[in-house]
Amino acid sequence: MPIEEKRLRTIAVWDLENLNQTDSMALDLGELLANKVIEALSESGKWNVVEREQLIVALEELNLGATSMVSDSTRLKIGKIVGAHYMVFGHYMQMMQMMQLNLRLVDVATGQILKSAQRSTFDKDIGKWLELAKAAAIDLQI
């Protein structure tokens, strides 16, 4: 009797947007947090994660430039191009002493938000922020 293949759902993760306009770490931190989300989704065994480079190549082919300037609807179109069924969008913000992280799991075909996750901490350690991203990614899973 053949072993039934487990079909993984395909998902793509965009860099998290920094809502603090004055943060000098903006670009690096959004990418670091997104990488932690990707890691958590990959480790779960439930997802086939689209490589970040495929998203960048699709952006370049469409002459869209920086990901921060691309609308969510355009990102969904890019998701379809790279074969993603789901996408993760998100943002982070530091308010006073608190770091807040928000993620959304979106169906590429419909644009519908299927699930969201929010995490926050008063810890200033970037390692703790990465743990937040991983925990939020685990919360997103359907």
TIKEPA-503072 format. One record per residue: residue in three letters; x, y, z of N, C-alpha, C in turn; residue number from 1. Coordinates in Angstrom, 1 decimal. Atoms other than C-alpha are relative to their C-alpha. Example, Ala and Ser with C-alpha at 12.3 -4.5 7.8 and 13.67 -1.06 7.14 Angstrom:
+-----+--------+--------+--------+--------+--------+--------+--------+--------+--------+-----+
:  aa :    nxx :    nyy :    nzz :   caxx :   cayy :   cazz :    cxx :    cyy :    czz :   i :
+-----+--------+--------+--------+--------+--------+--------+--------+--------+--------+-----+
: ALA :    0.9 :   -1.2 :    0.0 :   12.3 :   -4.5 :    7.8 :    0.9 :    1.2 :    0.0 :   1 :
: SER :   -0.9 :   -1.1 :    0.0 :   13.7 :   -1.1 :    7.1 :   -0.8 :    1.1 :    0.8 :   2 :
+-----+--------+--------+--------+--------+--------+--------+--------+--------+--------+-----+
//
This chain:
+-----+--------+--------+--------+--------+--------+--------+--------+--------+--------+-----+
:  aa :    nxx :    nyy :    nzz :   caxx :   cayy :   cazz :    cxx :    cyy :    czz :   i :
+-----+--------+--------+--------+--------+--------+--------+--------+--------+--------+-----+
: MET :    0.8 :   -1.2 :    0.0 :    0.0 :    0.0 :    0.0 :    0.9 :    1.2 :    0.0 :   1 :
: PRO :   -0.9 :   -1.2 :    0.1 :    1.6 :    3.3 :   -1.1 :   -0.2 :    1.0 :    1.2 :   2 :
: ILE :    0.1 :   -1.0 :   -1.1 :    2.3 :    5.9 :    1.6 :   -0.6 :    1.3 :   -0.7 :   3 :
: GLU :    0.6 :   -1.2 :    0.5 :    0.1 :    8.9 :    1.1 :    0.9 :    1.2 :    0.2 :   4 :
: GLU :   -0.8 :   -1.2 :   -0.1 :    2.0 :   12.1 :    0.3 :   -0.7 :    1.1 :    0.8 :   5 :
: LYS :    0.5 :   -1.1 :   -0.8 :    1.5 :   14.9 :    2.7 :    0.1 :    1.3 :   -0.9 :   6 :
: ARG :    0.0 :   -1.2 :    0.8 :    0.5 :   18.0 :    0.7 :    0.2 :    1.2 :    0.9 :   7 :
: LEU :   -0.2 :   -1.2 :   -0.8 :    2.0 :   21.1 :    2.2 :   -0.6 :    1.2 :   -0.7 :   8 :
: ARG :    0.5 :   -1.3 :    0.6 :    0.4 :   24.5 :    1.7 :    1.2 :    0.9 :   -0.2 :   9 :
: THR :   -1.1 :   -0.9 :    0.3 :    2.6 :   27.1 :    0.1 :   -0.3 :    1.4 :    0.6 :  10 :
: ILE :    0.2 :   -1.3 :   -0.7 :    3.2 :   30.3 :    2.0 :    1.2 :    0.9 :   -0.3 :  11 :
: ALA :   -1.1 :   -1.0 :    0.2 :    5.3 :   33.5 :    1.4 :   -0.1 :    1.0 :    1.2 :  12 :
: VAL :    0.0 :   -1.0 :   -1.1 :    6.4 :   35.9 :    4.1 :    0.8 :    1.3 :   -0.5 :  13 :
: TRP :   -0.7 :   -1.3 :    0.3 :    7.2 :   39.6 :    3.5 :    0.7 :    0.5 :    1.2 :  14 :
: ASP :   -0.7 :   -0.7 :   -1.1 :    9.6 :   41.6 :    5.6 :   -1.0 :    0.8 :    0.8 :  15 :
: LEU :    0.9 :   -0.8 :   -0.8 :    7.8 :   43.2 :    8.5 :    0.3 :    1.5 :   -0.1 :  16 :
: GLU :   -0.1 :   -1.5 :    0.2 :    7.1 :   46.9 :    8.1 :    0.2 :    0.6 :    1.4 :  17 :
: ASN :   -0.3 :   -0.8 :   -1.2 :    8.5 :   49.3 :   10.7 :   -0.9 :    1.2 :    0.0 :  18 :
: LEU :    0.9 :   -1.1 :   -0.2 :    5.8 :   51.7 :   11.9 :    0.6 :    1.2 :    0.7 :  19 :
: ASN :   -0.8 :   -1.1 :   -0.6 :    8.4 :   53.8 :   13.7 :    0.9 :    0.6 :   -1.1 :  20 :
: GLN :   -0.7 :   -0.6 :    1.1 :    9.6 :   56.2 :   11.0 :    1.4 :    0.5 :    0.3 :  21 :
: THR :   -1.3 :   -0.5 :   -0.4 :   12.7 :   57.3 :   12.9 :    1.0 :   -1.1 :    0.4 :  22 :
: ASP :   -0.9 :    1.1 :   -0.5 :   14.2 :   53.9 :   13.7 :    1.1 :   -0.3 :   -1.1 :  23 :
: SER :   -1.1 :    0.3 :    0.9 :   17.6 :   53.5 :   12.1 :    0.2 :   -1.4 :   -0.4 :  24 :
: MET :   -0.1 :    1.5 :    0.3 :   17.4 :   49.7 :   12.3 :   -1.1 :   -0.5 :   -0.9 :  25 :
: ALA :    1.2 :    0.4 :    0.6 :   14.2 :   49.7 :   10.3 :    0.1 :   -1.2 :   -1.0 :  26 :
: LEU :   -0.1 :    1.0 :    1.0 :   15.3 :   47.7 :    7.3 :    0.5 :   -1.3 :    0.5 :  27 :
: ASP :   -0.5 :    1.3 :   -0.5 :   17.4 :   45.1 :    9.0 :   -0.9 :   -0.7 :    1.0 :  28 :
: LEU :    0.8 :    0.6 :   -1.0 :   15.0 :   44.5 :   11.9 :   -1.2 :   -0.7 :   -0.7 :  29 :
: GLY :    1.2 :    0.6 :    0.7 :   12.0 :   43.9 :    9.5 :    0.4 :   -1.3 :   -0.7 :  30 :
: GLU :   -0.4 :    1.2 :    0.7 :   14.0 :   41.3 :    7.6 :    0.4 :   -1.1 :    1.0 :  31 :
: LEU :   -0.3 :    0.9 :   -1.1 :   15.3 :   39.7 :   10.8 :   -1.2 :   -0.7 :    0.6 :  32 :
: LEU :    1.3 :    0.5 :   -0.5 :   11.8 :   39.3 :   12.2 :   -0.7 :   -0.9 :   -1.0 :  33 :
: ALA :    0.6 :    0.9 :    1.0 :   10.5 :   37.9 :    8.9 :    0.7 :   -1.3 :   -0.1 :  34 :
: ASN :   -0.7 :    1.2 :    0.1 :   13.3 :   35.4 :    8.8 :   -0.3 :   -0.9 :    1.2 :  35 :
: LYS :    0.4 :    0.8 :   -1.2 :   12.3 :   34.2 :   12.3 :   -1.4 :   -0.6 :   -0.2 :  36 :
: VAL :    1.3 :    0.5 :    0.3 :    8.7 :   33.9 :   11.1 :    0.1 :   -1.2 :   -1.0 :  37 :
: ILE :   -0.2 :    1.1 :    1.0 :    9.9 :   31.8 :    8.1 :    0.6 :   -1.2 :    0.6 :  38 :
: GLU :   -0.6 :    1.2 :   -0.7 :   12.0 :   29.6 :   10.4 :   -1.1 :   -0.7 :    0.7 :  39 :
: ALA :    1.0 :    0.7 :   -0.8 :    9.0 :   28.9 :   12.6 :   -1.0 :   -0.7 :   -0.9 :  40 :
: LEU :    0.9 :    0.7 :    1.0 :    6.7 :   28.1 :    9.6 :    0.7 :   -1.2 :   -0.6 :  41 :
: SER :   -0.7 :    1.2 :    0.6 :    9.3 :   25.8 :    8.1 :    0.2 :   -1.1 :    1.0 :  42 :
: GLU :   -0.2 :    1.0 :   -1.0 :   10.0 :   24.0 :   11.3 :   -1.3 :   -0.7 :    0.4 :  43 :
: SER :    1.2 :    0.6 :   -0.3 :    6.3 :   23.3 :   11.8 :   -0.3 :   -1.2 :   -0.9 :  44 :
: GLY :    0.2 :    1.1 :    0.9 :    6.3 :   20.9 :    8.8 :   -1.4 :    0.1 :   -0.7 :  45 :
: LYS :    1.3 :   -0.2 :    0.6 :    2.9 :   22.3 :    7.7 :    0.0 :    0.8 :   -1.3 :  46 :
: TRP :    0.0 :   -1.0 :    1.1 :    4.1 :   24.7 :    5.1 :    1.2 :   -0.2 :   -0.9 :  47 :
: ASN :   -1.1 :   -0.1 :    1.0 :    6.2 :   24.9 :    1.9 :    0.2 :    1.5 :   -0.1 :  48 :
: VAL :   -0.3 :   -1.4 :   -0.1 :    7.8 :   28.3 :    2.4 :    0.7 :    0.4 :   -1.3 :  49 :
: VAL :   -0.6 :   -0.6 :    1.2 :    8.6 :   30.4 :   -0.7 :    1.3 :    0.7 :    0.4 :  50 :
: GLU :   -1.3 :   -0.7 :   -0.3 :   12.2 :   31.5 :   -0.6 :   -0.2 :    1.5 :   -0.2 :  51 :
: ARG :    0.0 :   -1.5 :    0.0 :   12.5 :   35.3 :    0.1 :    0.5 :    0.5 :   -1.3 :  52 :
: GLU :   -0.6 :   -0.4 :    1.3 :   14.7 :   35.6 :   -3.0 :   -1.0 :    0.0 :   -1.2 :  53 :
: GLN :    1.0 :    0.1 :    1.0 :   11.8 :   34.5 :   -5.2 :   -0.9 :    1.2 :   -0.1 :  54 :
: LEU :    0.8 :   -1.2 :   -0.1 :    9.7 :   37.4 :   -4.0 :    0.8 :    1.2 :   -0.5 :  55 :
: ILE :   -0.9 :   -1.1 :    0.4 :   12.6 :   39.8 :   -4.6 :    0.1 :    0.0 :   -1.6 :  56 :
: VAL :   -0.1 :    0.2 :    1.4 :   13.1 :   38.4 :   -8.1 :   -1.3 :    0.5 :   -0.7 :  57 :
: ALA :    1.3 :   -0.4 :    0.6 :    9.4 :   38.8 :   -8.9 :   -0.2 :    1.5 :    0.0 :  58 :
: LEU :    0.1 :   -1.4 :   -0.1 :    9.5 :   42.4 :   -7.7 :    0.9 :    0.7 :   -1.0 :  59 :
: GLU :   -0.9 :   -0.6 :    0.9 :   12.5 :   43.2 :   -9.8 :   -0.5 :   -0.2 :   -1.5 :  60 :
: GLU :    0.6 :    0.3 :    1.3 :   10.9 :   41.5 :  -12.9 :   -1.1 :    1.0 :   -0.3 :  61 :
: LEU :    1.1 :   -1.0 :    0.3 :    7.9 :   43.8 :  -12.5 :    0.4 :    1.4 :    0.2 :  62 :
: ASN :   -0.6 :   -1.4 :   -0.2 :   10.2 :   46.8 :  -11.9 :   -0.7 :    0.8 :    1.1 :  63 :
: LEU :    0.7 :   -0.6 :   -1.1 :    8.6 :   47.5 :   -8.6 :    0.9 :    0.5 :    1.1 :  64 :
: GLY :   -0.9 :   -0.5 :   -0.9 :   11.7 :   48.2 :   -6.6 :   -0.1 :   -0.5 :    1.4 :  65 :
: ALA :    0.0 :    0.4 :   -1.4 :   11.7 :   48.2 :   -2.8 :   -1.4 :   -0.5 :    0.5 :  66 :
: THR :    1.2 :    0.6 :   -0.5 :    9.2 :   46.0 :   -1.0 :   -0.8 :    1.0 :    0.9 :  67 :
: SER :    0.7 :   -0.9 :   -0.9 :    8.3 :   48.8 :    1.4 :   -1.0 :    0.9 :   -0.8 :  68 :
: MET :    0.8 :   -0.9 :    0.8 :    6.7 :   50.8 :   -1.5 :   -1.1 :   -0.8 :   -0.7 :  69 :
: VAL :    1.0 :    0.8 :    0.7 :    4.5 :   47.9 :   -2.7 :   -1.2 :   -0.2 :    0.8 :  70 :
: SER :    1.3 :    0.2 :   -0.8 :    0.8 :   47.7 :   -1.7 :   -0.2 :   -1.5 :    0.2 :  71 :
: ASP :    0.3 :    1.3 :   -0.3 :   -0.6 :   44.6 :   -0.2 :   -0.7 :   -0.7 :   -1.2 :  72 :
: SER :    0.7 :    0.7 :    1.2 :   -2.8 :   43.9 :   -3.3 :    1.1 :   -0.4 :   -1.0 :  73 :
: THR :   -1.1 :    0.3 :    1.0 :    0.4 :   44.0 :   -5.5 :    0.8 :   -1.2 :    0.6 :  74 :
: ARG :   -0.7 :    1.1 :   -0.6 :    2.1 :   41.7 :   -3.0 :   -0.8 :   -1.3 :   -0.2 :  75 :
: LEU :    0.8 :    1.2 :    0.2 :   -0.8 :   39.2 :   -3.3 :    0.1 :   -0.4 :   -1.5 :  76 :
: LYS :   -0.2 :    0.4 :    1.4 :   -0.4 :   39.3 :   -7.1 :    1.4 :   -0.7 :   -0.2 :  77 :
: ILE :   -1.3 :    0.6 :    0.0 :    3.3 :   38.5 :   -6.6 :   -0.1 :   -1.4 :    0.6 :  78 :
: GLY :    0.2 :    1.3 :   -0.6 :    2.3 :   35.7 :   -4.3 :   -0.6 :   -1.0 :   -1.0 :  79 :
: LYS :    0.6 :    0.9 :    1.0 :    0.2 :   34.2 :   -7.1 :    1.1 :   -0.4 :   -1.0 :  80 :
: ILE :   -1.1 :    0.3 :    1.0 :    3.2 :   34.5 :   -9.5 :    1.0 :   -1.0 :    0.5 :  81 :
: VAL :   -1.0 :    0.9 :   -0.6 :    5.5 :   32.6 :   -7.1 :   -0.7 :   -1.3 :    0.5 :  82 :
: GLY :    0.7 :    1.3 :   -0.4 :    2.8 :   29.9 :   -6.4 :   -0.4 :   -0.1 :    1.4 :  83 :
: ALA :    0.4 :    0.1 :   -1.4 :    1.9 :   30.9 :   -2.8 :   -1.5 :    0.0 :    0.1 :  84 :
: HIS :    1.4 :    0.0 :   -0.3 :   -1.5 :   30.1 :   -1.5 :   -0.4 :    0.9 :    1.1 :  85 :
: TYR :    0.1 :   -0.9 :   -1.1 :   -1.0 :   32.2 :    1.6 :    1.2 :    0.9 :    0.1 :  86 :
: MET :   -1.1 :   -1.0 :   -0.2 :    1.0 :   35.2 :    2.6 :   -0.1 :    0.5 :    1.5 :  87 :
: VAL :    0.0 :   -0.6 :   -1.3 :    2.1 :   36.6 :    5.9 :    0.5 :    1.5 :   -0.2 :  88 :
: PHE :   -0.3 :   -1.4 :    0.0 :    2.1 :   40.4 :    6.2 :    0.2 :    0.4 :    1.5 :  89 :
: GLY :   -0.1 :   -0.4 :   -1.4 :    3.1 :   42.2 :    9.4 :    0.7 :    1.3 :    0.2 :  90 :
: HIS :   -0.7 :   -1.2 :   -0.3 :    4.5 :   45.2 :   11.1 :    0.5 :   -0.1 :    1.5 :  91 :
: TYR :   -0.4 :   -0.1 :   -1.4 :    6.3 :   46.1 :   14.3 :    0.2 :    1.5 :    0.4 :  92 :
: MET :   -0.1 :   -1.4 :   -0.4 :    6.5 :   49.2 :   16.4 :    0.5 :    0.0 :    1.5 :  93 :
: GLN :   -0.5 :   -0.2 :   -1.4 :    8.4 :   50.4 :   19.5 :   -0.8 :    1.2 :    0.5 :  94 :
: MET :    0.8 :   -1.1 :   -0.6 :    6.2 :   52.5 :   21.8 :    0.5 :    0.1 :    1.4 :  95 :
: MET :   -0.6 :   -0.1 :   -1.3 :    8.0 :   53.9 :   24.8 :    1.0 :   -1.1 :    0.2 :  96 :
: GLN :   -0.9 :    1.2 :   -0.3 :    9.6 :   50.8 :   26.3 :   -0.5 :   -1.3 :   -0.5 :  97 :
: MET :    0.6 :    1.2 :    0.5 :    7.4 :   48.3 :   24.5 :    0.2 :   -0.2 :   -1.4 :  98 :
: MET :   -0.1 :    0.4 :    1.4 :    7.9 :   46.4 :   21.3 :   -1.2 :   -0.8 :   -0.3 :  99 :
: GLN :    1.3 :    0.7 :    0.4 :    4.7 :   45.3 :   19.6 :    0.2 :   -0.5 :   -1.4 : 100 :
: LEU :   -0.1 :    0.7 :    1.2 :    4.5 :   42.9 :   16.7 :   -1.3 :   -0.6 :   -0.4 : 101 :
: ASN :    1.3 :    0.5 :    0.5 :    1.5 :   42.1 :   14.5 :    0.2 :   -0.7 :   -1.3 : 102 :
: LEU :   -0.1 :    0.8 :    1.3 :    1.2 :   39.4 :   11.8 :   -1.4 :   -0.3 :   -0.4 : 103 :
: ARG :    1.3 :    0.4 :    0.6 :   -1.7 :   38.6 :    9.4 :    0.3 :   -1.1 :   -1.0 : 104 :
: LEU :    0.0 :    1.1 :    1.0 :   -2.2 :   35.3 :    7.5 :   -1.1 :    0.3 :   -1.0 : 105 :
: VAL :    1.0 :   -0.4 :    1.0 :   -3.9 :   36.2 :    4.2 :   -0.1 :   -1.1 :   -1.1 : 106 :
: ASP :    0.2 :    0.9 :    1.2 :   -5.4 :   33.9 :    1.5 :    0.3 :    0.8 :   -1.2 : 107 :
: VAL :   -0.5 :   -0.7 :    1.2 :   -3.7 :   34.9 :   -1.8 :   -1.1 :    0.2 :   -1.0 : 108 :
: ALA :    1.0 :   -0.1 :    1.0 :   -6.7 :   34.1 :   -3.9 :   -1.1 :    1.0 :    0.3 : 109 :
: THR :    1.1 :   -0.9 :   -0.3 :   -9.3 :   36.1 :   -2.0 :    0.4 :    1.3 :    0.7 : 110 :
: GLY :   -0.5 :   -1.1 :   -0.8 :   -7.2 :   38.6 :    0.0 :   -0.6 :    0.1 :    1.4 : 111 :
: GLN :    0.6 :    0.0 :   -1.3 :   -9.1 :   37.6 :    3.1 :    1.0 :   -0.3 :    1.1 : 112 :
: ILE :   -0.9 :    0.3 :   -1.2 :   -7.3 :   37.7 :    6.5 :   -0.6 :   -1.2 :    0.7 : 113 :
: LEU :    0.4 :    1.3 :   -0.7 :   -7.6 :   34.2 :    7.9 :    0.2 :    0.0 :    1.4 : 114 :
: LYS :   -0.4 :    0.0 :   -1.4 :   -5.9 :   34.8 :   11.1 :    1.0 :    1.1 :    0.3 : 115 :
: SER :   -1.0 :   -1.0 :   -0.4 :   -3.9 :   37.4 :   13.0 :    0.6 :   -0.3 :    1.3 : 116 :
: ALA :   -0.6 :    0.2 :   -1.2 :   -1.5 :   37.4 :   15.8 :    0.7 :    1.2 :    0.5 : 117 :
: GLN :   -0.6 :   -1.2 :   -0.5 :   -0.2 :   40.1 :   18.1 :    0.8 :   -0.4 :    1.2 : 118 :
: ARG :   -0.8 :    0.2 :   -1.2 :    2.6 :   39.9 :   20.6 :    0.8 :    1.2 :    0.4 : 119 :
: SER :   -0.7 :   -1.2 :   -0.4 :    4.4 :   42.5 :   22.7 :    0.9 :   -0.4 :    1.2 : 120 :
: THR :   -0.9 :    0.2 :   -1.2 :    7.2 :   42.7 :   25.3 :    0.5 :    1.4 :    0.4 : 121 :
: PHE :   -0.7 :   -1.2 :   -0.6 :    8.8 :   45.3 :   27.5 :    1.5 :   -0.2 :    0.0 : 122 :
: ASP :   -1.4 :    0.4 :    0.0 :   12.1 :   43.6 :   27.0 :    0.7 :    0.7 :   -1.1 : 123 :
: LYS :   -0.7 :   -0.7 :    1.1 :   14.7 :   45.6 :   25.0 :    1.0 :   -0.9 :   -0.8 : 124 :
: ASP :   -0.9 :    1.0 :    0.6 :   16.7 :   42.5 :   24.0 :   -0.5 :   -0.4 :   -1.4 : 125 :
: ILE :    0.4 :    0.4 :    1.4 :   16.5 :   41.8 :   20.2 :   -0.3 :   -1.5 :    0.0 : 126 :
: GLY :    0.2 :    1.4 :    0.0 :   16.7 :   38.1 :   21.0 :   -1.5 :   -0.3 :    0.4 : 127 :
: LYS :    1.3 :    0.1 :   -0.4 :   13.4 :   38.5 :   22.8 :   -1.0 :    0.4 :   -1.1 : 128 :
: TRP :    0.9 :   -0.4 :    1.2 :   11.9 :   40.3 :   19.8 :   -0.1 :   -1.1 :   -1.0 : 129 :
: LEU :    0.0 :    1.1 :    1.0 :   12.9 :   37.4 :   17.6 :   -0.9 :   -1.2 :    0.5 : 130 :
: GLU :    0.9 :    1.0 :   -0.7 :   11.2 :   35.0 :   20.1 :   -1.4 :    0.4 :   -0.2 : 131 :
: LEU :    1.3 :   -0.5 :    0.2 :    8.1 :   37.2 :   19.8 :   -0.5 :   -0.4 :   -1.4 : 132 :
: ALA :    0.4 :    0.3 :    1.4 :    8.1 :   36.8 :   16.0 :   -0.2 :   -1.5 :   -0.2 : 133 :
: LYS :    0.2 :    1.5 :    0.1 :    8.5 :   33.0 :   16.3 :   -1.4 :   -0.4 :    0.6 : 134 :
: ALA :    1.3 :    0.3 :   -0.7 :    5.6 :   32.8 :   18.8 :   -1.2 :    0.5 :   -0.8 : 135 :
: ALA :    1.1 :   -0.5 :    0.8 :    3.4 :   35.0 :   16.6 :   -0.2 :   -0.9 :   -1.2 : 136 :
: ALA :    0.1 :    0.8 :    1.2 :    4.1 :   32.8 :   13.6 :   -0.6 :   -1.3 :    0.4 : 137 :
: ILE :    0.7 :    1.2 :   -0.5 :    3.1 :   29.7 :   15.6 :   -1.5 :    0.2 :    0.2 : 138 :
: ASP :    1.4 :   -0.4 :   -0.2 :   -0.1 :   31.5 :   16.6 :   -0.8 :    0.0 :   -1.3 : 139 :
: LEU :    0.7 :   -0.2 :    1.3 :   -0.9 :   32.1 :   12.9 :   -0.4 :   -1.3 :   -0.7 : 140 :
: GLN :    0.2 :    1.2 :    0.8 :   -0.9 :   28.5 :   11.8 :   -1.4 :   -0.5 :    0.1 : 141 :
: ILE :    1.4 :    0.6 :    0.1 :   -4.2 :   27.0 :   10.6 :    0.1 :   -1.4 :   -0.3 : 142 :
+-----+--------+--------+--------+--------+--------+--------+--------+--------+--------+-----+
//
